[in-house]
Amino acid sequence: MMSDNRYQGTFFEYFSDFQDNRQEGKVYHRLTDILFIVVSGVLCGYDEWDDIYTWAKVPATGEWFKKYISLMNGISSLSTIKRGFSLIQPQEFSTRFIDWMGDAQGDWAKLTGVGMVKREVSFIADPTKTTTETAYYIGSVDDVTDFATAARKHWGIESMHWSLDVTFGDDRNQTRETAAAQNLAVVKRMVFNVLKNETKIQPKTSKPNKRIIAAADIDYHDHLINMAFKQM
């Protein structure tokens, strides 16, 4: 860790020592830096890898990053960001996320697992047409059967999915069923929680609009970052 104000907070403590499986001698960007870039981008309303990278490489954004991370070799390339996220084991990432949230917030102390729901929809008007949708959820159900029952009954599941769809456009998201996509889903749930709990500065503002404000207002973005990385 550095001696200045960078890499400070419980988030970095929990996520700074991921095993890096990239080829030794060819690693120029820390995984924690990549993770910070992605979380920050999602907070500002950017949900796709291309959008996150486009936002991150703007010079003003790069200068802002340096308040929190070192970026010794500049901003990661788009391929490096995606590859870094794909090398993190989803189960380990989810477990650490749950441990971190449980330690940071009592309301999340009962989180025990991450589940995936895959829905296939058939259309009566066109029997040949089907669509498939995959969603990831964090909750206190740790049994596969119980989770499946809850999903079928839409008990606490559909409302969360609808909220995430409104906030992040999950049903339009272009990511696929990869480790990177699963890890990005966990990031979105973290950001969703931050936006939900931010009631001090924008108590009556919707979560999607909070993201718009964060993209335009550096002070508000800093406030959300402090919630996500330091206070929680």
Sequence and secondary structure as in RCSB ss.txt:
>XXXX:A:sequence
MMSDNRYQGTFFEYFSDFQDNRQEGKVYHRLTDILFIVVSGVLCGYDEWDDIYTWAKVPATGEWFKKYISLMNGI
SSLSTIKRGFSLIQPQEFSTRFIDWMGDAQGDWAKLTGVGMVKREVSFIADPTKTTTETAYYIGSVDDVTDFATA
ARKHWGIESMHWSLDVTFGDDRNQTRETAAAQNLAVVKRMVFNVLKNETKIQPKTSKPNKRIIAAADIDYHDHLI
NMAFKQM
>XXXX:A:secstr
  SSSTT SHHHHHHTT    S TT   S HHHHHHHHHHHHHTT  SHHHHHHHHTSHHHHHHHTTT   TT S
  HHHHHHHHHHS HHHHHHHHHHHHHHH GGGTT  EEEEEEEEEE SS TT EEEEEEEEEES   HHHHHHH
HHTTSSSHHHHHHHHHHH GGG    SSHHHHHHHHHHHHHHHHHHH  SSSTTS HHHHHHHHHH HHHHHHHH
HIIIII 
